[in-house]
Amino acid sequence: MTTGKDLLDLGFKSGKWFKDALAHINEHELEGAARLAYLDIVKPPAELPLLAVPAPFFENIRAESTVEQQNIDQVRQSMALLMRTPTVVTGAIMPDACPAGPVGTIPVGGVVVTRQAIHPGMHSADICCSVMLTNLGKIDPKTVLDVAQQVTHFGPGGRPPERQYPLPTALRAAFQANPFLSADKDLSLAQEHLGTQGDGNHFLYVGISAATGDTVLVTHHGSRGVGARLYTAGMKVAERFRQQLSPDTAPANAWLPADSPEGEAYWAALQLVRQWTKLNHLCLHDDIAQRLLAPVQQRFWNEHNFVFRAGDLYYHAKGATPLDPQFMPDITGPRIIPLNMAEPILIVEGDTTANNLGFAPHGAGRNLSRTRHKYSKADKTQQQWFDEETQGIDARFFFNEIDISELPSAYKNAAEVKRQIAEFKLKCVDSYLIQSRAASRWAIARKETAVFS
């Protein structure tokens, strides 16, 4: 009878696979060459070491100050370590790049391309963070903002039962059929969080198009608790693969082999969460339009925090807007890139180049963390900074508490980001802009504050 010690003596590494292998060997009384032949088939693949030389990545960013250079140095250091992950092929950083965790973690404004591997840590917990724009025609922006503030929901938790939107039966059934989304908690959050925007830098904005004079509504948020739970589940499965396939890889960069049953199920779950998130935007936009009796003139939507596939390559975008049509076959029209509450929202189109990998920035980005920015503004009160930085716009914080880490000064210089967009040929910016100052309406909402953009 073959034992685990026998397999160890033969040079095989212990693992969960021993149990099934020993059962098969002993049931079929395999010995000698037959036993070795079987073990060669069922043994785990050889461990993958970190790449000796980091895979190349493109830098579409330039520093204009000492603080910005420090920011870029941290991003570069993190990417250099990240690009040693065995699955990585290439990558890029955008003009809004900034660190988003320990060294070796994908930065905001980062794109990482891997082969046959899905890395949950490279899309982060806010899966499918995205923006939607609805053109409401010639209607007073303040009226839209007043109605929108009654409709939307920011902060923790979900909508109360009497204010919930219906979750489509087909989508609920698809969740139930996917092993990553079938838990009762997943289904309850899919219902309760539908029509909510969370916190962080998420916002609702009303502005006027500089090109047409039409009033537009823009929302920015991700997949809420639904996506956060999928991320957590995906990271747990990826960690099991990491321990088996590449123990030297940092846990944050663990992956699911795309051709494994787990990888295929996770990919399918990502698509369902994408569908749910788009619906999350639609619920708010349609409700607001219906209350206003405003016909929808145009509607655009795109994510900037997701994984996109091209053949056996997986493009992980952490705060990067896809430009290449192959990544978004269901998307028509231009892309949406907010900057900060005092600047226009860009509506853009662009081409794939060697250095952008088919992506563009998703916003203005930060040079300082929220905490460091708040410390830098200690010489005035929050009200004073708010009054100074929101002149000419209608800025409302959802919980009537000012959060200066969401004011314009918390973000990179928008004009410089736009210059670098053009300099690095990341996209054409010759379509139209949504001028927040022309509209004099901005709304952004957060957990402690409510600013609508």
Secondary structure as UniProt FT lines:
FT   HELIX           4..9
FT   TURN            10..11
FT   HELIX           17..27
FT   TURN            28..29
FT   HELIX           32..42
FT   STRAND          57..59
FT   HELIX           66..82
FT   TURN            83..84
FT   TURN            86..87
FT   STRAND          88..98
FT   TURN            103..104
FT   STRAND          108..115
FT   STRAND          117..118
FT   HELIX           120..122
FT   TURN            127..128
FT   STRAND          130..135
FT   HELIX           141..151
FT   HELIX           161..163
FT   HELIX           169..177
FT   TURN            179..181
FT   HELIX           184..192
FT   TURN            193..195
FT   TURN            200..201
FT   STRAND          203..209
FT   TURN            210..212
FT   STRAND          215..221
FT   HELIX           224..245
FT   TURN            247..248
FT   HELIX           251..253
FT   STRAND          256..257
FT   TURN            258..259
FT   HELIX           261..292
FT   STRAND          298..303
FT   STRAND          305..310
FT   TURN            311..312
FT   STRAND          313..318
FT   STRAND          320..322
FT   HELIX           325..327
FT   TURN            329..330
FT   STRAND          335..337
FT   TURN            341..342
FT   STRAND          345..349
FT   TURN            354..358
FT   STRAND          359..361
FT   HELIX           370..376
FT   TURN            377..379
FT   HELIX           382..389
FT   TURN            390..392
FT   TURN            398..399
FT   HELIX           404..406
FT   HELIX           408..410
FT   HELIX           414..423
FT   TURN            424..425
FT   STRAND          433..435
FT   HELIX           436..439
FT   STRAND          443..445
//
